[in-house]
């Protein structure tokens, strides 16, 4: 029998979130559009409301569950977060779930 609590812990990659970040990584014009107006840029993708909210809030806890780590690293880089800060925040999240 499948333990529903365990299934809920599984991270599910969100295709449209991943696609949006991938598109940002491929074209500087997309990054410029993103920086100018995140909402308008996100309108290009059928993101679920909770994912869209997480993106607008730069909610690392939610986003880590739905996107590849390499894309996540790029995304937070274009948002102005340094790699050491991102790693520190990721480690803090892990410590909260382990403790």
C-alpha positions as CSV (number, residue, x, y, z in Angstrom):
1,X,0.0,0.0,0.0
2,X,1.3,3.5,-0.9
3,X,1.9,5.8,2.1
4,X,0.3,9.1,1.1
5,X,2.5,11.1,3.5
6,X,5.6,9.8,1.7
7,X,4.1,10.5,-1.7
8,X,3.4,14.1,-0.6
9,X,7.1,14.6,0.3
10,X,8.2,13.8,-3.3
11,X,9.3,16.8,-5.3
12,X,7.5,17.1,-8.6
13,X,9.3,19.0,-11.3
14,X,7.0,21.7,-12.7
15,X,7.5,21.7,-16.5
16,X,6.4,25.3,-17.1
17,X,8.5,26.7,-14.3
18,X,11.5,24.8,-15.6
19,X,10.7,26.0,-19.1
20,X,10.4,29.6,-18.1
21,X,13.8,29.5,-16.2
22,X,15.4,27.6,-19.1
23,X,14.1,30.3,-21.5
24,X,15.6,33.0,-19.2
25,X,18.9,31.2,-19.3
26,X,19.0,31.1,-23.1
27,X,18.4,34.7,-24.1
28,X,19.5,38.0,-22.6
29,X,16.4,39.7,-24.0
30,X,14.3,37.4,-21.8
31,X,16.3,38.4,-18.8
32,X,15.8,42.1,-19.6
33,X,12.0,41.5,-20.0
34,X,12.0,39.6,-16.7
35,X,13.8,42.4,-14.9
36,X,11.4,44.9,-16.4
37,X,8.2,43.2,-15.5
38,X,8.1,39.7,-13.9
39,X,4.3,39.5,-14.2
40,X,4.3,40.2,-17.9
41,X,7.1,37.7,-18.5
42,X,5.3,35.0,-16.5
43,X,2.1,35.6,-18.5
44,X,3.9,33.8,-21.4
45,X,3.7,30.5,-19.4
46,X,0.7,28.6,-17.9
47,X,2.1,28.6,-14.4
48,X,-0.1,27.3,-11.6
49,X,-1.1,30.1,-9.1
50,X,0.9,28.7,-6.2
51,X,4.0,28.5,-8.4
52,X,3.5,32.0,-9.7
53,X,3.2,33.3,-6.1
54,X,6.4,31.4,-5.1
55,X,8.3,33.0,-8.0
56,X,7.1,36.5,-7.1
57,X,8.2,35.9,-3.5
58,X,11.4,34.2,-4.4
59,X,10.3,31.4,-2.1
60,X,13.2,29.1,-2.1
61,X,11.5,26.4,-0.1
62,X,8.7,25.9,-2.7
63,X,10.9,26.5,-5.7
64,X,13.5,23.9,-4.7
65,X,10.7,21.2,-4.8
66,X,9.7,22.0,-8.4
67,X,12.8,22.9,-10.5
68,X,16.1,21.4,-11.3
69,X,19.0,22.6,-9.1
70,X,21.0,24.0,-12.0
71,X,18.1,26.0,-13.2
72,X,17.3,27.2,-9.7
73,X,20.9,28.4,-9.3
74,X,20.7,30.4,-12.6
75,X,17.3,31.8,-11.6
76,X,18.4,33.1,-8.2
77,X,21.6,34.5,-9.9
78,X,19.5,36.7,-12.2
79,X,17.4,37.7,-9.2
80,X,20.6,39.1,-7.6
81,X,21.3,36.4,-5.1
82,X,25.0,35.4,-4.8
83,X,25.9,31.7,-4.9
84,X,27.2,31.7,-1.3
85,X,23.9,33.1,-0.1
86,X,21.9,30.6,-2.1
87,X,24.0,27.7,-0.8
88,X,23.6,29.0,2.8
89,X,19.8,29.3,2.4
90,X,19.6,25.8,0.9
91,X,21.7,24.4,3.8
92,X,19.4,26.2,6.3
93,X,16.3,24.6,4.6
94,X,17.9,21.2,4.8
95,X,18.8,21.6,8.5
96,X,15.1,22.6,9.2
97,X,13.8,19.4,7.6
98,X,16.5,17.2,9.1
99,X,16.0,18.5,12.7
